[in-house]
Amino acid sequence: MNEHSPEELVKLCRDLTAWPIMICLLGNFRLLQAGQPLSVRVGSKIEALLAYLALHHWRRVPREQLVQELWPDSDLTLGLNSLNNLVHQLNKLLASALEGAPAVLNQEGYYRLNEAAGIGIDVKCFDVLVDSGNQQLQAGDPAAALAFYRGAIKLYRNDLFASADAQSVIERERLRSRYLRLLVHLAETYFQDKDYSSCLEYVWQLLAHDPYREDAHRLVMRCYVRRNERAAALRHYQVCVEMLREQLQVSPESATVALFEQIRLNPDSI
């Protein structure tokens, strides 16, 4: 199989079942064959190898680096032998799904996933869909952009599954930040379109990941008012106040207090 064109890659990323093999790192580790889970023992070396190569999909990884990651206390020679055996085992496991092609390529002591053979990575697909949405937005097609953004959000089951090394932590925070910005954009867009139920759907997702965002709490209050649920808006303000006091020992921002007073005294102005 040849390298995917940008158009083919976007199409595949919108349907994970189209990939012969998909490595999922957003949330818990999952290995899928045509959308169906493949059994891999939790915490196994196969899981660790696939996760590491998927996280570094944009480059070739030196074999010594993989040995250090997978067998940190091993002698290098023994570690290299273990790595060769593990790659052989993995290639055998996935051979039928990839029509006999190896899942992991070894080129002059460097390893990488054989993406051209049909291996997808949800992290890469997430970025592809966000980038595609941004391109559509810049081209003046916000409806097409929203479709890509919704697809990216569906991929983001939870924060990145990865080790605690600095590079993994940085990547996890990059993806998380990108995901939260998507939720904000979708929520605000649906609010402007007066689709308050859809707006709340994405605001609740935003608050599930970042519960102390007062801009999100204010948007919840505005949605309730627009839906003629003034009492719910006032209750939500109290929930926000109590949470901030109990968890952070702070008072709400002046903008949140001002919105509460506006809802209390003049809700028709919201």
C-alpha positions, 0 to 999 in steps of 0.5 A: 500500500502506498502513502496516503494522499492528504485527501485519502488521509482525511477520509480515513480519519473520519471513519476509524473502521476504514483502517485495517489497524488503528492504534488509539492513545486518546483515553485508555490504550486500544488496538482495533482491527477494522474498528473491532478491538484486538486483545492485547494484554494490559501493560504488555510489551506489545502495548508499550511498543505500539504506544511508543511508536505511535506517539513518535509516529513522525520520526524513526526511533533508534533501537537503543531508545526502544530498548531503554524505554522497554527494558531499562535495566537490561543489558543492551545486547539482551535488550536488542534480542528481546526487541527483535523477538517482540517486533517479530511477535507483533508483525505475526499478530497483525500480518493477516490484517495488513495483508502480510505486510509488517506492522513495524519496519526496521531500517538500519537500526531505526524502527517505525510503524508501517503506516503505509500498510494501513496502520492508523493512529488516533492522535494523528487523525485528531490533528488531521481533522482539526487542521482540516477544520481550520482550513475550511474555516479560513476558506469561509466554510464554517459548516464544513469546519464544524463537521471536521471539529465534531469528528475530532471531538469524537476521537478524543475519548480522554487525555493522552495515554502515555508514560510520564516522561517530559515529552509525553506530558508536553504532548498530552497538554498540547492535545488537551489544549487543542481539544478544549479550544475546539469545545469552546469554538463549538459551544460559542458557535451553536450559541450564536446560532441559537442552538442552545441544546447543542451549545450546552452539550459541548459546554458540559464536555468542556466543564467535565475537563476543566470545571473551573472555567467561569466563561463556560459557567457563564455560557451555561447560564446564558443558555438557560436564560435563552431557553426561558429557564431562568431558575436553572440559570440562577441555580447554576450560578450558586453551583459555580460559587460553591464549587469555587469556594470549596475547591479553590477558596476563591470568589467568582469573577466580576463578570460572573457576578454581573451576569448573575445580577443581570439574570436576577434583575433583567433577564430579557437583556441577556 
